[in-house]
Amino acid sequence: MVTKNNIKNFDTNETVRINKYLSDAGVCSRREADRLIEAGKITVDGKKAVAGMKVTPDMRIVCNGKPVKREKEFILIALNKPVGIECTSDRNNPDNIIDFVNYPKRIYTIGRLDKNSEGLILMTNDGDIVNKISKSSNVHEKEYVVRVNKPITGEFVKNMQDGVKILDRVTRPCKVYQENKDTFRIILTQGLNRQIRRMCEALGYRVLELKRIRVMNIRLGRLKTGTYRNVTKKEREELLEMIKDSKN
């Protein structure tokens, strides 16, 4: 549980699913934890972990040969991701975001930004909030500024707002505001793979620049490219209030 004083409270007798334990420890997402378990990379008290098993903090849990302990401090940072960095925890990828940030404790991304996009990405060590923020069905806003390769028309804006057919579905209605002849802002509550780029391509446009400037109540502001900051106490408390009823 995340409390407003920025500390996670753990009971030594508390039992949780192994994938949640690894997620709370900042090792990886729950989905990635399931993959590691299936691959035999996780052991509990010397035995290979089994998907769905429950563990307690006093058990010896090892991931890829390294002991895992859940971090008591709740970490939440805002990074201005540059183009060329990938939102992956795979250290074999030379452009992985974990090595780029080089944070002293285990953290991972909340959602993704594709390699060719830049802007705000949140990183945390708390698995409970990851899906609550990024899961499409929770309908949380993310805002982007996009520059395209030709002048924007009223028809383009209307089509983007009403929904565009991509990936065998029509995108959820969204808000679009034209900034100048070739730039617009878009507010999504959905997170399909390369969604904005695919929407633009379906309407005959090509994205030249894409920057995320807001995730819910947290804004990129004047944060320099390639740098990060701690999310403020006020931002954190607002965010936790906004996601308290969200599903994970």
C-alpha positions as CSV (number, residue, x, y, z in Angstrom):
1,M,0.0,0.0,0.0
2,V,1.3,3.5,-0.8
3,T,0.7,6.0,1.9
4,K,0.8,9.7,1.8
5,N,3.9,9.9,3.9
6,N,5.8,8.3,1.0
7,I,6.4,5.0,2.7
8,K,5.2,1.5,1.8
9,N,4.0,-0.5,4.9
10,F,4.9,-4.2,4.9
11,D,3.9,-6.9,7.3
12,T,6.4,-9.6,7.6
13,N,3.6,-12.2,7.6
14,E,2.0,-10.6,4.5
15,T,1.6,-13.0,1.6
16,V,1.5,-11.7,-2.0
17,R,1.8,-13.2,-5.4
18,I,5.3,-13.6,-6.6
19,N,4.8,-11.3,-9.6
20,K,3.4,-8.5,-7.4
21,Y,6.4,-8.9,-5.0
22,L,8.8,-8.5,-7.9
23,S,6.9,-5.6,-9.2
24,D,6.8,-3.9,-5.8
25,A,10.5,-4.5,-5.5
26,G,11.1,-2.5,-8.7
27,V,12.5,-5.4,-10.5
28,C,10.1,-5.4,-13.4
29,S,6.4,-5.3,-14.3
30,R,4.1,-8.1,-13.3
31,R,3.9,-9.3,-16.9
32,E,7.6,-9.4,-17.2
33,A,7.8,-11.2,-13.8
34,D,5.5,-13.9,-15.2
35,R,7.8,-14.3,-18.2
36,L,10.9,-14.6,-15.9
37,I,9.1,-17.2,-13.8
38,E,8.2,-19.2,-16.9
39,A,11.8,-19.0,-18.0
40,G,13.0,-20.4,-14.7
41,K,14.9,-17.2,-13.8
42,I,13.2,-16.8,-10.3
43,T,13.8,-19.0,-7.2
44,V,12.2,-18.9,-3.8
45,D,14.1,-20.4,-1.0
46,G,16.3,-22.2,-3.5
47,K,13.5,-23.7,-5.6
48,K,12.2,-22.5,-8.9
49,A,9.2,-20.2,-8.6
50,V,5.8,-21.2,-9.9
51,A,3.4,-18.7,-11.5
52,G,0.8,-17.6,-9.1
53,M,2.6,-18.7,-6.0
54,K,2.5,-16.5,-2.9
55,V,5.5,-15.4,-0.9
56,T,6.4,-13.5,2.2
57,P,9.1,-10.9,2.8
58,D,11.2,-13.3,4.9
59,M,11.6,-15.7,2.0
60,R,14.8,-15.7,0.0
61,I,13.8,-14.6,-3.5
62,V,16.4,-14.5,-6.3
63,C,16.0,-13.1,-9.8
64,N,18.6,-13.7,-12.4
65,G,21.1,-14.7,-9.7
66,K,20.5,-11.6,-7.5
67,P,18.6,-11.5,-4.2
68,V,15.4,-9.3,-4.3
69,K,14.2,-7.1,-1.5
70,R,11.2,-4.8,-1.6
71,E,12.1,-1.2,-1.2
72,K,10.2,0.7,1.6
73,E,10.6,4.1,0.0
74,F,8.0,5.0,-2.7
75,I,9.9,6.3,-5.7
76,L,8.3,8.3,-8.5
77,I,10.3,10.4,-10.9
78,A,9.4,12.3,-14.1
79,L,11.9,12.0,-17.0
80,N,12.1,14.0,-20.2
81,K,13.0,11.0,-22.5
82,P,15.0,11.9,-25.5
83,V,14.6,10.4,-29.0
84,G,16.6,7.2,-29.3
85,I,16.0,5.8,-25.8
86,E,13.8,2.8,-25.5
87,C,11.4,2.1,-22.7
88,T,12.7,-1.3,-21.9
89,S,14.3,-2.8,-18.8
90,D,16.3,-5.2,-21.0
91,R,19.9,-4.4,-20.2
92,N,21.1,-6.2,-23.4
93,N,19.5,-3.4,-25.4
94,P,22.2,-0.6,-25.6
95,D,19.5,2.1,-25.7
96,N,17.5,0.8,-22.6
97,I,16.0,3.5,-20.4
98,I,17.3,1.9,-17.1
99,D,21.0,2.4,-18.0
100,F,20.2,5.8,-19.5
101,V,18.7,7.1,-16.2
102,N,21.2,5.3,-14.0
103,Y,19.0,5.7,-11.0
104,P,20.6,4.3,-7.8
105,K,17.6,2.1,-7.0
106,R,15.5,-0.3,-9.1
107,I,12.8,1.5,-11.0
108,Y,10.9,1.0,-14.2
109,T,8.6,2.9,-16.6
110,I,4.9,3.5,-16.2
111,G,3.7,2.9,-19.8
112,R,5.9,3.5,-22.8
113,L,7.0,6.1,-25.3
114,D,8.4,4.7,-28.6
115,K,12.0,5.1,-29.5
116,N,11.3,8.0,-32.0
117,S,9.2,10.0,-29.5
118,E,10.3,12.2,-26.7
119,G,8.9,13.8,-23.5
120,L,7.4,12.8,-20.2
121,I,7.7,9.3,-18.9
122,L,7.1,8.4,-15.3
123,M,9.3,5.8,-13.5
124,T,8.6,4.1,-10.2
125,N,9.4,1.2,-8.0
126,D,5.7,0.6,-7.1
127,G,3.9,-2.0,-9.1
128,D,0.5,-1.2,-7.9
129,I,0.3,2.2,-9.6
130,V,1.7,1.1,-13.0
131,N,-1.4,-0.4,-14.4
132,K,-3.7,2.0,-12.5
133,I,-2.1,4.8,-14.5
134,S,-1.4,3.2,-17.8
135,K,-4.2,0.7,-18.3
136,S,-6.5,2.0,-21.1
137,S,-9.8,1.0,-19.3
138,N,-9.0,3.4,-16.4
139,V,-9.4,6.3,-18.9
140,H,-6.6,8.6,-17.6
141,E,-5.4,11.5,-19.8
142,K,-2.0,11.8,-21.5
143,E,-1.3,14.9,-23.6
144,Y,1.1,15.2,-26.6
145,V,2.3,17.9,-29.0
146,V,2.7,16.6,-32.5
147,R,4.2,18.1,-35.7
148,V,3.3,16.5,-39.0
149,N,4.6,16.8,-42.6
150,K,1.9,18.9,-44.2
151,P,-0.7,21.5,-43.3
152,I,-3.5,20.4,-40.9
153,T,-7.1,20.7,-42.1
154,G,-10.3,21.0,-40.2
155,E,-11.3,17.6,-41.6
156,F,-8.1,16.0,-40.1
157,V,-8.8,17.5,-36.7
158,K,-12.4,16.2,-36.7
159,N,-11.4,12.7,-37.9
160,M,-8.7,12.5,-35.2
161,Q,-11.2,13.6,-32.5
162,D,-14.0,11.2,-33.7
163,G,-11.8,8.1,-34.0
164,V,-9.6,6.5,-36.6
165,K,-9.6,2.9,-37.7
166,I,-6.2,1.3,-36.8
167,L,-5.2,-2.2,-35.6
168,D,-8.6,-3.5,-36.6
169,R,-10.5,-1.1,-34.3
170,V,-11.6,2.5,-34.1
171,T,-9.7,4.6,-31.6
172,R,-11.5,6.1,-28.7
173,P,-12.8,9.7,-29.2
174,C,-10.2,12.2,-28.0
175,K,-9.5,16.0,-27.8
176,V,-7.4,17.6,-30.6
177,Y,-6.4,21.3,-30.7
178,Q,-4.6,22.9,-33.7
179,E,-1.5,24.9,-32.6
180,N,-0.3,26.2,-36.0
181,K,-0.3,25.1,-39.6
182,D,1.5,21.8,-39.0
183,T,1.3,21.2,-35.2
184,F,-1.5,20.0,-32.9
185,R,-2.0,18.9,-29.3
186,I,-3.9,15.7,-28.6
187,I,-5.2,14.3,-25.3
188,L,-5.7,10.6,-25.3
189,T,-7.2,8.2,-22.7
190,Q,-6.0,5.2,-24.7
191,G,-2.6,3.7,-25.3
192,L,-2.5,1.6,-28.4
193,N,0.9,0.7,-29.9
194,R,2.2,3.8,-31.8
195,Q,-1.3,5.1,-31.7
196,I,-0.8,8.7,-32.7
197,R,1.6,7.8,-35.5
198,R,-0.8,5.1,-36.8
199,M,-3.8,7.5,-36.6
200,C,-1.9,10.2,-38.6
201,E,-0.8,7.6,-41.2
202,A,-4.3,6.4,-41.7
203,L,-5.3,10.0,-42.6
204,G,-2.4,10.5,-45.0
205,Y,-0.1,12.4,-42.6
206,R,3.4,11.5,-41.3
207,V,4.6,12.5,-37.8
208,L,7.8,14.4,-37.8
209,E,8.0,15.2,-34.1
210,L,6.0,13.8,-31.1
211,K,6.4,14.9,-27.5
212,R,4.4,13.9,-24.5
213,I,3.9,16.9,-22.2
214,R,1.5,15.5,-19.5
215,V,0.5,12.3,-17.8
216,M,-2.7,13.0,-15.8
217,N,-1.8,15.8,-13.3
218,I,2.0,15.6,-13.9
219,R,3.4,18.0,-16.5
220,L,6.7,18.0,-18.4
221,G,7.1,21.8,-17.9
222,R,10.6,23.1,-18.4
223,L,12.4,19.9,-17.6
224,K,15.4,19.6,-19.9
225,T,15.7,16.7,-22.3
226,G,17.5,13.8,-20.8
227,T,17.0,14.9,-17.2
228,Y,14.6,13.8,-14.5
229,R,13.1,15.2,-11.3
230,N,11.3,13.8,-8.3
231,V,7.5,14.1,-8.5
232,T,6.6,16.7,-5.8
233,K,4.6,15.7,-2.7
234,K,1.6,17.7,-3.9
235,E,1.7,16.1,-7.4
236,R,2.1,12.6,-5.7
237,E,-0.9,13.1,-3.4
238,E,-3.1,14.4,-6.3
239,L,-2.1,11.4,-8.4
240,L,-2.8,8.9,-5.7
241,E,-6.2,10.4,-5.1
242,M,-6.9,10.3,-8.9
243,I,-6.1,6.6,-9.2
244,K,-7.5,5.3,-5.9
245,D,-10.5,3.7,-7.6
246,S,-8.6,2.6,-10.7
247,K,-8.2,-1.1,-11.5
248,N,-4.8,-2.7,-11.7
